[in-house]
Amino acid sequence: MKAFRLLRWSGSVLSPRTRPCGFHLYYKPSRNLRFLSAATSPLQQAVQYQNQNQESEEDPWASSEGHNVDEPIIPEDMPESLQLEARLRALPSPPISAAKESAKLAALHARLSFTPRLPIETLARCLVDATADPNPDFNNTSLAILGRELYSYYTSESILCRYPRLPTAVVFAAMSAYVGPQTLTQITKEWGVELVAEPGGEVDPGYLQCKREDSMLISRHSPDSDSDPTPAIKNGQPKIVGANRPSADQKGWRRGVNSMTVYDDEFGDPLKSTSSSSRAPKSNKHATTTTTTTVEDACARFVQAVMGAVYLHRGKHAAKMFFKEHILSRHLNVAQMFEFKQPTRDLSKLCAREGFDSPVARILSETGRLTRHPVFVVGVFAGREKLGEGAGASLNEARTRAAVGALKGWYLYSPLDVRVPSDAEGPNAKPWKPVLVDIGEIIV
């Protein structure tokens, strides 16, 4: 069979690829150019324009007096369509005027059931990460900070008011399961938001703009140095990078639950240090940055920024409803988050603290004691009250499961009428009634 030659079709039939362009003659050498498709007609026109004027150009890299080196050098005789293309490529993120022309952004705005009170330009700003555009007037940093605080506040009050006896470690795990980076990344995918390959002014504003890097390749930097990477684990102990934690450089210090509550973030993780290289420049608004981020962090900041935008444009009530629909409506099995090392000892300490009788394990029923697969049912009693029940292939296993069931029954206590402090906000809200405050978990 005779092979077809697709040289003439390559611009419109074959997969998009990067094609040489004459725009690099009008940019700085460090400017990273990105092209959406190989069949873009303005790019072909730019190549022809460059070929026609290549002989007459003296030095395209020479900067004239008073010219801003961060802006592209555009000749006056260049066609207007090419000038617009060059200006768009000079921007680190899409312009504000492009938000109303994006079909993806309009679909996301309608998919989230937003009203016109939340402008589509604000939603476009939520999609611009600080790694793509360091200018705080155009990225989602401020909105993400507000949204993160709101997520932490609403989630913590819901967990603590619903389960007032939960251990602190389980509270941290529940917080991470509700509003952690992995959960917010999954929410971003459910909303249909896609990440851009490389941010720029010519990209559709409906994409999530960020400079991403693989999480396994990101090196952690020490708070005092921006060039020397420090390992996450030193001498078998995790390195604490929280700036607020005293004596963070000491080796072998144990991170207790109380210190995690005071010095660490809402998930119990050490706070990330802020290096000078990741800060936005103050003098130049369009300066490029080499800071990269992971996909999880970029998606988390986007979802947090959306929450902050809803709170600013639509108020507290709409923000609370948005939280209930997208976060609190997810099913979370808190009972599977417990991990007891010695449940029988913990149950004995709990009964002694609460003034109960010492727990006693009793056999309730058994079958097949002399067979290969016996089953024993053991109950744990404090006086005449049965605290828990468990079944197992041996007496020790059944007793351990009974003690675990008793501990879960205590820690998973939930009142019937659960009200959180934010429900008492507003002019027509009912007065606040204090909820149960437990003295804490068992310390052994």
SULGI-V692275 format. One record per helix or strand of 3 or more residues. SS is the DSSP state (2 for helix, 1 for strand). FROM is the first residue (numbers start at 1). TO is the last residue. If there is no record, write none. Layout:
[[SS:FROM:TO] [SS:FROM:TO]]
//
This chain:
[[2:22:26] [2:41:53] [2:80:90] [2:96:101] [2:103:111] [2:120:126] [2:141:162] [2:168:179] [2:181:190] [2:257:263] [2:276:278] [2:295:314] [2:316:328] [2:334:337] [2:343:354] [1:360:367] [1:375:382] [1:385:392] [2:395:411] [2:421:424]]
//
